[in-house]
Amino acid sequence: MALRNHSTITEFILLGLPADPKIQALLFVLFLGIYLLTMMGNLIMLLVIRTDSHLHTPMYFFLSHLSFIDLCFSSVIVPKMLKNLLSQKKTISVKGCLAQIFFVLTIGGTEDCILSVMAYDRYAAICHPLLYGQVMSKQRCVQLVRGSWSLGFLDTFINVLLAMKMDFCDTYIIPHYSCELPSIFLLSCSDVSTNFLVMLCSTIPHGLVTFLSIFFSYIHIIFTILSITSTSGRNKAFSTCSSHLTAVIFFYGSAFLRYFIPASGSPLELIFSVQYGVITPMLNPLIYSLKNKEVKAAVKRTLGKYLPCFQ
């Protein structure tokens, strides 16, 4: 029976957004604007870091990868959501759903690692400034980025490979605007205990290790900053990591609200989900451009080359 049902299920229905056409039209305009701002902000950040020699440092090397990750993350989720807001039939194929899960998990896992690497970079710069150039060499930075992508890919590959073997029965409605691994577990008529166990054993250690590395890096940073005698020295040291700390709070805060609060289908749950998947990728370039004097100056210099009004 499971095999026969599985052969008939070729697509899922995504029902995570309000069904009222007027609200959908407003949401389309809102999310389209957010998506365009996300693309523009992160592309400008990539351009500025690439072209401005003042930003050719490890911190901005990692920031460029964070901007690229935010571009990818938003592009995996938002275009399909916009399409469904304009469509009567809000569907996604099973293969398309698995592909979306693959890219969301890979990019999300990589972003987790990159934020951890950026915290280590700030720890090295503030706590061991004399050894910073040696610790964060160009080769080491490339290795850390490659390791981040590799870990994100490996965790995802194992989980999606197992998900491809699942059978799906009569239920094919996903109460969300995008595909997520726990959502399709509920739609399967086969035993998903192994899938669930592998997901927990891969994602929880991944998230816990990266979070703890960020936490202990900032514990050391705080103690080092407090040991600085001059007020100007403390302010300067704190300013170099305030943007990253703000980005970390947004990322982990929205992820916690999205995945650790019980599913209820309430509007508040939708807000938390949108904040994690749609808003956060837009905020990161704003955080770094508004709170960082070097980035603001570099943006002005770069845009001034092409737009006279910024000179």
Secondary structure, DSSP 8 states (H G I E B T S, - for coil): -HHHHHHH--EEEE--S---HHHHHHHHHHHHHHHHHHHHHHHHHHHHHHH-GGG-SHHHHHHHHHHHHHHHHHHHHHHHHHHHHH-SS-EEEHHHHHHHHHHHHHHHHHHHHHHHHHHHHHHHHHH-GGGHHHHT-HHHHHHHHHHHHHHHHHHHHHHHHHHTT--B-S--EESSSS--HHHHHTTBSS--HHHHHHHHHHHHHHHHHHHHHHHHHHHHHHHHHHT--SHHHHHHHHHHHHHHHHHHHHHHHHHHHHHSS-----HHHHHHHHIIIIIHHHHHHHHHHHS-HHHHHHHHHHHHHH-GGG-
